[in-house]
Amino acid sequence: MKWELVDLSEVDFERWVDPVGHTPVWSAPGFRRVTEALPQHPVLHLAAIRDGRPALLAPLLRSEKPGGLLFYDLPAMIGNEGAFGDHKRLPESEQYQDLDLTEDRLAAYPSIVLGTHGAHHGITLDPLLDKDERIALCRELPGAVAEVADSLGCASHGLLYLTEGLLDWMRPALTPEHEIAVLGAESVLECEGSTWEDYVNGLSSRRRTRVLHERRSYLAGPDRSTITTGPDAIGVDLVELRCALRTRYGLPDQRDRTIAEFEALSRWCGEDLMVIRSLREDEPVGFVICLRRNDTLYARTAGFDYDRLGPKDFCYFNVVYYDALEWGLPRGVRRLELGLASYPAKRTRGCHFEPRLGVVHLPDHERLRTALRWQDRGERLRLTEECGL
């Protein structure tokens, strides 16, 4: 067994699978090529070579300096509750907000993480491998990532957005220098029925009343939803709305990156695209871009015109949840994956939650390790209170 950095063209992984189950669109070849087109994080591809052939492929995202995407920039994540954690749920003695981590973070660059956009690990492997072979390969990943980090002169590294099952396979290979942290939970809405009514009838009485009120209010209002699929589903009309969503939450608008991502999605994932627009007087006031893989819709990105939308328009909930279900259920969609965060709103609409974890290596950065432990405790308390985990 040996590990190598490879080009995607060197590996035929079209039918490869997630190590422990459900294979998300974030691991698909098309989306992996999308990530190569995005700025900010150079993407590397780590392959396990077994008997002369690739058997496992894992994406690595590199951060040379501050300024990358927060959820994949390991030093920037630590101590930043925009990524995960909630110090308000901790005792006063564990409120790391008073720590000045500026210099510590800078010393942790360059950094590299295993993970891919979509808040997922992105690991895939040859489906012909049996369970024991899969475990053996995945157990070597922490060491293989460490070797790549060392060869590239990285001061920190990690494995992000692991499922609980995958982390359990890796635990025997971890050392005391590895820190484990809960980074959040994937929000999953599942429905076994095939109609909007099946979804509504599966909710509790209180939740059903709320959902029906939001749906009826939206349909009685000035906005109308349209749904398009295929490579031409994304248009330039969505760029400004996406930027507006980012600035609303205090983030840079990243217009150039948004344009690059939309173009890459259309090129590499065009057949999987499904876009819901909410139109007012033929102009979009909200949208969500989804990718479909088998029976699952994955929400990729969204945007809204907050100058025109009010709280009683219920545009967000209709576009992201209700339109997707009403369109998808008759077409065989049984599962929506809606990402991390906003847990109370997602729980109200019927989601359950699957924890996502990180393995972080910061051997020479004790203050960062301390902050990471506190973040982990705060996030665990959040998931207990908001998700029932």
Stockholm file with secondary structure:
# STOCKHOLM 1.0

chainA/1-389         MKWELVDLSEVDFERWVDPVGHTPVWSAPGFRRVTEALPQHPVLHLAAIRDGRPALLAPLLRSEKPGGLLFYDLPAMIGNEGAFGDHKRLPESEQYQDLDLTEDRLAAYPSIVLGTHGAHHGITLDPLLDKDERIALCRELPGAVAEVADSLGCASHGLLYLTEGLLDWMRPALTPEHEIAVLGAESVLECEGSTWEDYVNGLSSRRRTRVLHERRSYLAGPDRSTITTGPDAIGVDLVELRCALRTRYGLPDQRDRTIAEFEALSRWCGEDLMVIRSLREDEPVGFVICLRRNDTLYARTAGFDYDRLGPKDFCYFNVVYYDALEWGLPRGVRRLELGLASYPAKRTRGCHFEPRLGVVHLPDHERLRTALRWQDRGERLRLTEECGL
#=GR chainA/1-389 SS CEEEECCGGGCCCTTCBBTTBCCCGGGSHHHHHHHHHCSSSCEEEEEEEETTEEEEEEEEEEESSSCSCGGGCHHHHTTCTTTSCCGGGSCGGGCGGGCCCHHHHHHTCSEEEECBTTTBCCCEECTTSCHHHHHHHHHTHHHHHHHHHHHTTCSEEEEEEECHHHHHHHGGGCCTTEEEEEEEEEEEEECCSSSHHHHHHTSCHHHHHHHHHHHHHHHHSSCEEEEEESTTSCCGGGHHHHHHHHHHTTCCCCHHHHHHHHHHHHHHSGGGEEEEEEEETTEEEEEEEEEEETTEEEEEEEEECTTTCCTTTCHHHIIIIIHHHHHHGGGTCCEEECCSSCHHHHHHTTCEEEEEEEEEECTTCHHHHHHHHHHHHHHHHHHHHHHCC
#=GC SS_cons         CEEEECCGGGCCCTTCBBTTBCCCGGGSHHHHHHHHHCSSSCEEEEEEEETTEEEEEEEEEEESSSCSCGGGCHHHHTTCTTTSCCGGGSCGGGCGGGCCCHHHHHHTCSEEEECBTTTBCCCEECTTSCHHHHHHHHHTHHHHHHHHHHHTTCSEEEEEEECHHHHHHHGGGCCTTEEEEEEEEEEEEECCSSSHHHHHHTSCHHHHHHHHHHHHHHHHSSCEEEEEESTTSCCGGGHHHHHHHHHHTTCCCCHHHHHHHHHHHHHHSGGGEEEEEEEETTEEEEEEEEEEETTEEEEEEEEECTTTCCTTTCHHHIIIIIHHHHHHGGGTCCEEECCSSCHHHHHHTTCEEEEEEEEEECTTCHHHHHHHHHHHHHHHHHHHHHHCC
//
